[in-house]
Amino acid sequence: MVKILSLGGSIVAPDGVDTAFLKKFKALVEDYLAKDPERKLILVIGGGAPARVYQKAFREIEPNAPADVQDWIGITATRLNAQLVKSIFGDLCKDPVVTDPSADIAFTGRVLVGAGWKPGFSTDFDAVYLAERFGGKTVVNLSNIKKVYTDDPKKNPDAKPLDQLNWVEFQKMVGTEWVPGKNVPFDPIAAQKAKELALDVIVAGGKDIENIGNILEDKPYFGTLICP
């Protein structure tokens, strides 16, 4: 019984590391796993502030910064955040941080932590790939975006929140190309793979611990369901 959480770097390290959140998240995960010995979680961690700060610095020094080099900077940030998250779970997470979801992967503990893979792919894509590898049916995307809107609510005051939409509708909104550091509810390349696999993706706010618990327990939640 595996569930996959794509935990945005903006939640783990929005500026500095959010230790208060990580303590609450650790307690939530431990409580969830303690209720059923068959339960397992895959956590894929994003880059957050370290990725943005270092990518921005690189662009200031190199105005024509290649996209793949920017990606490698972001990937390195995800791996730092992921190593921290792996560490806080101690014996629950016995395996190394997954940096290549296509490789042979041991999953001997109750928690498996993944990070960025290679240029052109986000941690959202890694989460979808791992869902395919381990039989997950749903990816929970936790970030500073609490719901999918019809448009960017920061730019369009008339944008409406959506409870549910399908993959075709979502792709019309976000396009089909990956841009390093692009702020969308779910990466377009990952969306295409999720569509092909007929996965569900739940977009929800990553700071709401109670709501995350509801999602894990299949209870009513606040967020947006993207489905086939």
Secondary structure, DSSP 4 states (H G I P E B T S, - for coil): -EEEEEE-HHHH-SSS--HHHHHHHHHHHHHHHHT-TT-EEEEEE--HHHHHHHHHHHHHH-TT--HHHHHHHHHHHHHHHHHHHHHHTGGG--SPPBS-TTS-----SSEEEE---STT--HHHHHHHHHHHHT-SEEEEEES--SEESS-TTT-TT--EESEEEHHHHHHHH-S---TT---SS-HHHHHHHHHHT-EEEEEETT-HHHHHHHHTT---SSEEEE-
